[in-house]
């Protein structure tokens, strides 16, 4: 019996939610070929989900092309919430639910009349609150991403800082989101329950915030120590290595996606003085980095045990999947 059937049985009161979680753990434990901490994409089951999602997006883009007044945008938002009752609450379709939530938030943003970022803190808080209500109603883990994103946007908007001169603010906010994501991960170290899915989406938001803030600070910093030689590029690589090790320790590959472009740039700058032909250098870097990603992804768990095996009994390891 698959997870969707079990969730529908719990929704109809056939089994309790506690029994649901125990059955999910029991069924997942039988799959011995899959590592205990593997990240699962539970928001998509088959091509039918993609087909329905395309239909939702088709309606969204069509409605977005209409010339509606502020309050008239609430009509499609309400209709999409009605669709969520059918597709998300009854059918338990996660991917269409993601499209519905994003579309609803877009229509609400049009109704709220968001025109300038630096004067829209209240509007961002409203969108974040709507996403939270969506989560409480449908328990869809993705909902927490726009909740956190709305709060981050509200903070930046209310502070009113020049975001081009205060890039570390993004890293600080990303670190806060990362800690919240880890609180969800710590509740489900075996990555079998909803808490792990919630952590997954929050990590997807936290990683680009942290990486963007740190990398842009290193790239455009006026500090003297970074101006000499290749110190700036070496600092970029060191940060990437630290970020990579962090992702490996918490067992979240999703964290690395946002750092790849910055890492490619750093590698290019460090080896730009090499004897290789300058015309072929970028291509060689991309090939080498692609091979690195393939090998690193293939031996992810072996590397994790090799690097962190000696500290598997330490206090931090109590919050991450078993090493």
C-alpha positions in Angstrom: 0.0 0.0 0.0 1.5 3.3 -1.1 1.9 6.5 1.0 -0.9 8.3 -0.7 -3.5 5.6 0.1 -2.3 5.6 3.8 -2.7 9.4 4.0 -6.2 9.2 2.5 -7.1 6.5 5.0 -5.9 8.7 7.8 -7.8 11.7 6.4 -11.0 9.7 6.4 -10.5 8.5 10.0 -9.9 4.8 9.1 -6.5 5.0 10.8 -5.1 7.5 13.2 -2.3 9.9 12.3 0.0 8.2 14.7 -0.7 4.9 13.0 -0.1 6.6 9.6 3.4 7.6 10.7 4.2 4.2 12.0 3.0 2.5 8.8 5.1 4.9 6.7 8.2 4.1 8.8 7.5 0.3 8.6 7.0 0.3 4.8 10.1 2.5 4.3 12.2 0.2 6.5 11.6 -2.7 4.1 13.5 -0.9 1.3 17.0 -2.0 2.3 18.6 -0.9 -1.0 18.0 2.7 -0.2 20.3 4.7 2.2 18.6 5.8 5.4 19.0 9.5 4.8 18.2 9.7 1.0 16.3 12.8 -0.1 13.0 11.7 -1.7 11.0 13.9 -4.2 7.6 13.2 -2.7 6.0 16.1 -4.4 5.7 14.1 -7.7 4.4 10.6 -8.3 3.9 10.2 -12.0 3.4 12.0 -15.3 -0.2 12.6 -14.4 0.9 15.1 -11.8 2.9 16.9 -14.4 -0.1 16.9 -16.8 -2.4 18.4 -14.2 0.2 21.0 -13.2 0.6 22.1 -16.8 -3.2 22.6 -16.8 -3.0 24.7 -13.7 -0.2 26.8 -15.1 -2.1 27.3 -18.4 -5.0 28.7 -16.5 -2.7 30.9 -14.4 -1.0 32.5 -17.3 -4.3 33.0 -19.1 -5.8 34.8 -16.0 -2.6 36.8 -15.5 -3.1 38.3 -18.9 -6.5 39.7 -17.9 -6.8 43.4 -17.1 -8.3 43.2 -13.6 -8.6 45.8 -10.8 -7.0 45.2 -7.4 -10.0 43.6 -5.8 -11.0 41.6 -8.9 -7.7 39.7 -8.5 -9.3 38.1 -5.4 -11.7 36.2 -7.6 -9.2 34.0 -9.3 -7.4 33.6 -5.9 -10.6 32.3 -4.4 -11.2 30.0 -7.3 -7.7 28.5 -7.1 -8.3 27.9 -3.3 -11.4 26.0 -4.3 -9.3 23.9 -6.7 -6.9 23.3 -3.8 -9.7 21.7 -1.8 -10.2 19.2 -4.6 -6.7 18.6 -5.8 -4.7 19.0 -2.6 -7.0 18.1 0.3 -9.0 15.3 -1.4 -6.7 14.0 -4.2 -3.4 14.7 -2.3 -1.6 16.0 -5.4 1.5 17.8 -4.2 3.0 19.1 -7.5 -0.3 20.7 -8.7 -0.7 22.0 -5.1 2.6 23.8 -5.5 1.4 25.4 -8.7 -1.9 26.4 -7.1 -0.2 28.0 -4.1 2.2 30.0 -6.3 -0.6 31.1 -8.5 -2.7 32.1 -5.6 0.1 34.1 -4.0 0.6 35.9 -7.4 -3.0 36.9 -7.6 -3.0 38.0 -4.0 0.2 40.1 -4.6 -1.7 41.8 -7.5 -4.7 42.4 -5.2 -2.3 43.9 -2.6 -0.8 46.2 -5.2 2.8 45.5 -4.5 4.7 48.0 -6.7 8.0 48.8 -4.9 10.0 46.3 -2.9 11.2 48.8 -0.2 7.7 49.8 0.8 5.9 46.4 0.8 6.8 44.9 4.2 3.1 44.6 5.3 2.2 43.0 1.9 5.0 40.5 2.2 3.8 39.6 5.8 0.3 39.2 4.4 1.5 36.7 1.7 3.6 34.9 4.3 0.6 34.6 6.6 -1.6 33.3 3.7 1.1 30.6 3.0 1.1 29.6 6.6 -2.7 29.2 6.5 -2.3 27.1 3.4 0.1 24.9 5.3 -2.1 24.6 8.3 -5.0 23.7 6.0 -3.4 21.2 3.6 -0.2 20.3 5.4 1.8 20.7 2.2 5.5 21.0 3.1 6.3 23.3 0.2 4.0 26.0 1.8 6.8 26.7 4.3 9.1 28.0 1.6 6.9 31.0 0.7 6.2 31.5 4.4 9.9 31.9 5.1 10.5 33.8 1.8 7.7 36.3 2.7 9.3 36.9 6.2 12.7 37.4 4.6 11.3 39.8 2.1 9.4 41.7 4.8 12.6 42.0 6.9 14.7 43.4 4.1 11.9 45.7 3.0 11.3 47.1 6.5 15.0 47.6 7.2 15.3 49.6 4.0 19.0 48.9 3.6 20.8 49.1 0.3 20.9 45.4 -0.5 23.8 45.8 -2.8 25.9 47.2 0.0 24.7 44.8 2.8 25.0 41.4 1.2 25.8 39.7 4.6 22.2 40.5 5.6 21.1 37.8 3.1 23.6 35.3 4.7 22.2 36.1 8.2 18.6 35.6 7.1 19.6 32.4 5.2 21.3 31.1 8.3 18.1 31.7 10.3 16.1 29.8 7.7 18.8 27.0 7.8 18.4 26.6 11.5 14.7 26.3 11.2 15.2 23.7 8.5 17.5 21.8 10.7 14.9 21.8 13.5 12.6 19.9 11.1 15.4 17.6 10.0 16.2 16.7 13.6 12.7 15.5 14.1 13.1 13.0 11.3 16.6 11.8 11.0 15.6 8.8 8.8 13.9 11.1 6.3 10.6 9.3 6.2 8.0 11.7 7.6 6.6 15.1 6.7 9.2 17.0 8.8 11.9 15.9 6.4 10.0 17.3 3.5 9.5 20.6 5.3 13.2 20.8 5.9 14.0 20.0 2.3 12.1 23.1 1.0 13.5 25.4 3.7 17.0 24.3 2.7 16.3 25.2 -0.9 15.6 28.7 0.3 18.4 29.0 2.9 21.2 27.8 0.7 21.0 30.5 -2.0 20.6 33.2 0.6 23.7 32.1 2.5 25.8 31.5 -0.6 24.7 34.7 -2.4 25.5 36.9 0.6 28.9 35.3 1.3 30.0 35.0 -2.3 29.1 38.6 -3.3 30.7 39.9 -0.1 33.9 38.1 -1.0 33.7 39.2 -4.7 33.1 42.9 -4.1 34.8 43.4 -0.7 37.2 46.3 -0.4 39.3 44.5 2.3 43.0 44.7 1.6 43.7 41.1 2.4 41.3 40.1 -0.5 42.8 42.5 -3.0 46.3 41.0 -3.3 47.0 38.2 -5.7 44.5 35.4 -5.8 43.4 35.7 -2.2 39.8 36.6 -3.2 39.5 33.6 -5.4 41.1 31.3 -2.8 38.6 32.6 -0.2 35.8 31.8 -2.6 37.0 28.2 -3.0 37.5 27.8 0.8 34.0 29.0 1.4 32.7 26.6 -1.2 34.5 23.7 0.3 33.2 24.6 3.8 29.7 24.9 2.3 30.1 21.5 0.6 31.2 19.8 3.8 28.2 21.3 5.6 25.8 20.0 3.0 27.5 16.6 3.2 27.3 16.6 7.0 23.6 17.4 7.2 23.0 15.1 4.1 21.3 17.7 1.9 22.4 17.6 -1.7 19.9 20.4 -2.5 22.1 22.9 -0.7 24.8 22.5 -3.3 22.8 23.5 -6.3 22.9 27.2 -5.5 26.6 27.3 -5.0 27.7 25.6 -8.3 27.8 28.8 -10.4 29.9 30.6 -7.8 32.2 27.7 -7.5 32.7 27.5 -11.3 33.6 31.2 -11.3 36.1 30.8 -8.4 37.8 27.8 -10.1 38.0 29.8 -13.3 39.7 32.7 -11.6 42.1 30.6 -9.7 43.4 28.6 -12.7 43.1 31.5 -15.2 46.9 31.9 -15.1 47.5 28.3 -16.0 49.3 27.3 -19.2 46.2 25.9 -20.7 44.9 27.6 -23.8 42.6 30.5 -22.7 40.0 29.6 -25.3 39.7 26.0 -24.0 40.0 26.9 -20.3 36.3 27.5 -19.5 35.3 24.3 -21.3 37.9 22.3 -19.4 36.7 23.8 -16.1 33.1 22.8 -16.9 34.1 19.3 -17.9 36.2 18.9 -14.8 33.6 20.3 -12.5 30.9 18.1 -14.1 33.0 15.0 -13.5 33.5 16.1 -9.9 29.8 16.4 -9.3 29.1 13.0 -10.8 31.8 11.3 -8.6 30.8 13.3 -5.5 27.1 12.4 -6.0 27.9 8.7 -6.7 30.0 8.3 -3.6 28.1 10.7 -1.4 27.5 8.3 1.5 31.0 6.8 1.3 32.6 10.2 1.6 30.2 11.1 4.4 31.3 8.1 6.4 34.9 8.6 5.5 35.0 12.3 6.5 32.7 12.3 9.5 32.9 8.7 10.7 35.2 9.6 13.6 32.6 12.1 15.1 29.5 10.0 14.6 29.0 9.9 18.4 29.4 13.6 18.9 26.6 16.0 19.9 26.0 17.6 16.4 25.5 14.1 14.9 22.3 13.8 17.0 20.5 16.2 14.6 21.5 14.7 11.3 20.9 11.4 9.6 23.1 8.5 10.9 26.6 8.6 9.5 
